[in-house]
Amino acid sequence: MSKPLSLKLQDRVYEEAEEILRKSRKTRNAYFNEAINLYNKLWKRKLLKRALAAESVLVAADSMELLETFERLEDELAE
């Protein structure tokens, strides 16, 4: 299903898109759908990166504690 959309592009952006459309022979609709889809993927990755960084901070102390525990076990086994 498709949704109609009205948008205003800056002149430069519009001209660049039109030039690419002439060369690629894609429809304007297909071109903008592909562009927005790629931009959405980029933003999903950025948001995931932010979430992972925040979660990493939350578990950093526990991770260090666990690492120290494993190191002690490894030292005990080596003896």
Backbone as a printed PyTorch tensor [residue, N CA C, xyz], in Angstrom:
tensor([[[  0.8410,  -1.1730,   0.0000],
         [  0.0000,   0.0000,   0.0000],
         [  0.8850,   1.2330,   0.0000]],

        [[  0.4980,   2.2330,  -0.7040],
         [  1.2550,   3.4840,  -0.7910],
         [  0.4620,   4.6330,  -0.2090]],

        [[  1.1830,   5.5920,   0.3050],
         [  0.5750,   6.7950,   0.8660],
         [  1.0070,   7.9900,   0.0270]],

        [[  0.0800,   8.8510,  -0.3340],
         [  0.4770,  10.0510,  -1.0700],
         [  1.2410,  11.0020,  -0.1570]],

        [[  2.1750,  11.7370,  -0.7470],
         [  3.0150,  12.6250,   0.0400],
         [  3.3070,  13.8770,  -0.7780]],

        [[  3.2190,  14.9990,  -0.1340],
         [  3.5800,  16.2600,  -0.7640],
         [  4.7740,  16.8100,  -0.0040]],

        [[  5.8260,  17.1940,  -0.7370],
         [  6.9870,  17.7430,  -0.0500],
         [  7.6180,  18.8330,  -0.8920]],

        [[  8.3630,  19.6840,  -0.2240],
         [  9.0740,  20.7560,  -0.9020],
         [ 10.5640,  20.4640,  -0.7940]],

        [[ 11.2280,  20.4580,  -1.9410],
         [ 12.6650,  20.2260,  -1.9760],
         [ 13.3750,  21.5350,  -2.2570]],

        [[ 14.5600,  21.6640,  -1.7060],
         [ 15.3980,  22.8000,  -2.0610],
         [ 15.7270,  22.6840,  -3.5460]],

        [[ 15.8880,  23.8150,  -4.2020],
         [ 16.1450,  23.8100,  -5.6450],
         [ 17.3280,  22.9220,  -6.0110]],

        [[ 18.4190,  23.0470,  -5.2680],
         [ 19.6230,  22.2600,  -5.5630],
         [ 19.3480,  20.7680,  -5.4470]],

        [[ 18.6570,  20.3690,  -4.4060],
         [ 18.3400,  18.9520,  -4.1920],
         [ 17.4490,  18.4440,  -5.3250]],

        [[ 16.4740,  19.2390,  -5.6990],
         [ 15.5640,  18.8640,  -6.7740],
         [ 16.3110,  18.6960,  -8.1020]],

        [[ 17.1720,  19.6480,  -8.4260],
         [ 17.9180,  19.5860,  -9.6900],
         [ 18.8410,  18.3640,  -9.7250]],

        [[ 19.5110,  18.0860,  -8.6120],
         [ 20.3820,  16.9030,  -8.5560],
         [ 19.5720,  15.6310,  -8.7450]],

        [[ 18.4300,  15.5640,  -8.0960],
         [ 17.5750,  14.3800,  -8.2260],
         [ 17.0930,  14.2220,  -9.6630]],

        [[ 16.6980,  15.3170, -10.2720],
         [ 16.2210,  15.2580, -11.6570],
         [ 17.3190,  14.8010, -12.6120]],

        [[ 18.5420,  15.2750, -12.3850],
         [ 19.6670,  14.8520, -13.2320],
         [ 19.9170,  13.3540, -13.0840]],

        [[ 19.8950,  12.8810, -11.8610],
         [ 20.0950,  11.4450, -11.6150],
         [ 18.9550,  10.6430, -12.2290]],

        [[ 17.7490,  11.1320, -12.0950],
         [ 16.6010,  10.4280, -12.6740],
         [ 16.7190,  10.3130, -14.1910]],

        [[ 17.1720,  11.3560, -14.8490],
         [ 17.3430,  11.3020, -16.3040],
         [ 18.3700,  10.2380, -16.6820]],

        [[ 19.4470,  10.1640, -15.9220],
         [ 20.5190,   9.2120, -16.2330],
         [ 20.1620,   7.7800, -15.8520]],

        [[ 19.4110,   7.6180, -14.7830],
         [ 19.0980,   6.2710, -14.2910],
         [ 17.8490,   5.6910, -14.9180]],

        [[ 17.0220,   6.5550, -15.4730],
         [ 15.7510,   6.1510, -16.0810],
         [ 14.8130,   5.4840, -15.0710]],

        [[ 14.9310,   5.8830, -13.8330],
         [ 14.0070,   5.4240, -12.7970],
         [ 12.8470,   6.4050, -12.7370]],

        [[ 11.7460,   5.9310, -12.2250],
         [ 10.6430,   6.8570, -11.9930],
         [ 10.9710,   7.6930, -10.7590]],

        [[ 10.4140,   8.8740, -10.7010],
         [ 10.6350,   9.7580,  -9.5510],
         [ 10.1650,   9.0630,  -8.2770]],

        [[  9.0280,   8.4210,  -8.3520],
         [  8.4740,   7.7320,  -7.1840],
         [  9.4210,   6.6300,  -6.7000]],

        [[  9.9390,   5.8170,  -7.6180],
         [ 10.8500,   4.7350,  -7.2410],
         [ 12.1370,   5.2990,  -6.6410]],

        [[ 12.6390,   6.3630,  -7.2460],
         [ 13.8700,   6.9850,  -6.7680],
         [ 13.7180,   7.4910,  -5.3320]],

        [[ 12.6530,   8.2300,  -5.0670],
         [ 12.4660,   8.7810,  -3.7230],
         [ 12.1350,   7.6890,  -2.7100]],

        [[ 11.4190,   6.6590,  -3.1110],
         [ 11.1780,   5.5330,  -2.2040],
         [ 12.4940,   4.8710,  -1.8150]],

        [[ 13.3620,   4.6500,  -2.8020],
         [ 14.6580,   4.0260,  -2.5300],
         [ 15.5120,   4.9260,  -1.6360]],

        [[ 15.5170,   6.2220,  -1.9270],
         [ 16.3160,   7.1610,  -1.1360],
         [ 15.8490,   7.2080,   0.3160]],

        [[ 14.5550,   7.2850,   0.5090],
         [ 14.0220,   7.3510,   1.8810],
         [ 14.2550,   6.0360,   2.6060]],

        [[ 14.1300,   4.9210,   1.9000],
         [ 14.3970,   3.6170,   2.5050],
         [ 15.8520,   3.5380,   2.9840]],

        [[ 16.8010,   3.9820,   2.1500],
         [ 18.2090,   3.9750,   2.5490],
         [ 18.4540,   4.9010,   3.7370]],

        [[ 17.8330,   6.0610,   3.7300],
         [ 17.9920,   6.9980,   4.8380],
         [ 17.3990,   6.4300,   6.1310]],

        [[ 16.2740,   5.7480,   6.0270],
         [ 15.6810,   5.0960,   7.1980],
         [ 16.6250,   4.0440,   7.7690]],

        [[ 17.2600,   3.2660,   6.9040],
         [ 18.2110,   2.2510,   7.3660],
         [ 19.3950,   2.9000,   8.0690]],

        [[ 19.8810,   4.0060,   7.4980],
         [ 20.9820,   4.7290,   8.1250],
         [ 20.6000,   5.1780,   9.5270]],

        [[ 19.4060,   5.7540,   9.6860],
         [ 18.9710,   6.2340,  11.0050],
         [ 18.7260,   5.0890,  11.9790]],

        [[ 18.2340,   3.9540,  11.4870],
         [ 18.0590,   2.8000,  12.3790],
         [ 19.4100,   2.3560,  12.9270]],

        [[ 20.4390,   2.3550,  12.0730],
         [ 21.7800,   1.9780,  12.5150],
         [ 22.3200,   2.9800,  13.5430]],

        [[ 22.1060,   4.2850,  13.2970],
         [ 22.5640,   5.3080,  14.2430],
         [ 21.8710,   5.1450,  15.5840]],

        [[ 20.5620,   4.9010,  15.5610],
         [ 19.8220,   4.7370,  16.8130],
         [ 20.2560,   3.4740,  17.5490]],

        [[ 20.5200,   2.4000,  16.8080],
         [ 21.0050,   1.1720,  17.4270],
         [ 22.3810,   1.3970,  18.0550]],

        [[ 23.2420,   2.1220,  17.3510],
         [ 24.5780,   2.4230,  17.8860],
         [ 24.4750,   3.1850,  19.2020]],

        [[ 23.5800,   4.1760,  19.2380],
         [ 23.3700,   4.9430,  20.4750],
         [ 22.8690,   4.0430,  21.6060]],

        [[ 21.9140,   3.1810,  21.2890],
         [ 21.3410,   2.2980,  22.3140],
         [ 22.3960,   1.3300,  22.8330]],

        [[ 23.1960,   0.7670,  21.9230],
         [ 24.2450,  -0.1700,  22.3540],
         [ 25.2960,   0.5270,  23.1950]],

        [[ 25.6450,   1.7520,  22.8380],
         [ 26.6310,   2.5050,  23.6310],
         [ 26.0930,   2.7750,  25.0280]],

        [[ 24.8240,   3.1460,  25.1210],
         [ 24.2160,   3.4130,  26.4290],
         [ 24.1460,   2.1410,  27.2670]],

        [[ 23.7790,   1.0390,  26.6460],
         [ 23.6990,  -0.2320,  27.3750],
         [ 25.0800,  -0.7200,  27.7810]],

        [[ 26.0660,  -0.4600,  26.9510],
         [ 27.4290,  -0.8550,  27.2700],
         [ 27.9170,  -0.1550,  28.5360]],

        [[ 27.5810,   1.1160,  28.6710],
         [ 27.9420,   1.8640,  29.8740],
         [ 27.2750,   1.2380,  31.1040]],

        [[ 26.0280,   0.8060,  30.9420],
         [ 25.2900,   0.2410,  32.0750],
         [ 25.8880,  -1.0710,  32.5680]],

        [[ 26.4740,  -1.8610,  31.6700],
         [ 26.9920,  -3.1740,  32.0740],
         [ 28.5130,  -3.2050,  32.2050]],

        [[ 29.1730,  -2.0710,  32.0060],
         [ 30.6380,  -2.0450,  32.0240],
         [ 31.2130,  -2.5610,  33.3400]],

        [[ 30.6770,  -2.1240,  34.4560],
         [ 31.2050,  -2.5550,  35.7620],
         [ 31.0100,  -4.0490,  35.9500]],

        [[ 29.8470,  -4.5590,  35.5960],
         [ 29.6020,  -6.0050,  35.7130],
         [ 30.5330,  -6.7950,  34.8100]],

        [[ 30.7890,  -6.2860,  33.6230],
         [ 31.6870,  -6.9690,  32.6930],
         [ 33.1000,  -7.0400,  33.2530]],

        [[ 33.5770,  -5.9450,  33.8470],
         [ 34.9120,  -5.9500,  34.4390],
         [ 34.9870,  -6.9130,  35.6170]],

        [[ 33.9520,  -6.9580,  36.4190],
         [ 33.9140,  -7.8840,  37.5530],
         [ 33.9610,  -9.3250,  37.0700]],

        [[ 33.2100,  -9.6200,  36.0360],
         [ 33.1880, -10.9750,  35.4820],
         [ 34.5480, -11.3320,  34.8950]],

        [[ 35.1750, -10.3990,  34.2050],
         [ 36.5000, -10.6350,  33.6440],
         [ 37.5090, -10.9360,  34.7420]],

        [[ 37.4620, -10.1890,  35.8290],
         [ 38.3780, -10.4290,  36.9460],
         [ 38.1400, -11.7990,  37.5590]],

        [[ 36.8770, -12.2020,  37.6520],
         [ 36.5480, -13.5280,  38.1760],
         [ 37.1390, -14.6190,  37.2920]],

        [[ 36.9790, -14.4710,  35.9750],
         [ 37.5420, -15.4630,  35.0500],
         [ 39.0630, -15.4940,  35.1240]],

        [[ 39.7030, -14.3440,  35.2910],
         [ 41.1450, -14.3000,  35.4070],
         [ 41.6240, -15.0120,  36.6680]],

        [[ 40.9030, -14.8090,  37.7800],
         [ 41.2550, -15.5170,  39.0190],
         [ 41.1050, -17.0180,  38.8470]],

        [[ 40.0280, -17.4490,  38.2040],
         [ 39.8260, -18.8850,  37.9530],
         [ 40.9390, -19.4460,  37.0680]],

        [[ 41.3040, -18.7100,  36.0670],
         [ 42.3580, -19.1430,  35.1770],
         [ 43.6840, -19.2700,  35.9300]],

        [[ 43.9570, -18.3000,  36.8130],
         [ 45.1960, -18.3550,  37.6090],
         [ 45.1630, -19.5580,  38.5570]],

        [[ 43.9990, -19.8410,  39.1540],
         [ 43.8920, -20.9800,  40.0650],
         [ 44.0770, -22.2830,  39.3170]],

        [[ 43.5730, -22.3920,  38.1270],
         [ 43.7240, -23.6140,  37.3420],
         [ 45.1660, -23.8110,  36.8820]],

        [[ 45.8810, -22.7340,  36.6730],
         [ 47.2790, -22.8210,  36.2110],
         [ 48.2060, -23.2940,  37.3390]],

        [[ 47.7890, -23.1310,  38.5820],
         [ 48.6410, -23.5040,  39.7230],
         [ 48.7110, -24.9710,  39.9140]]])
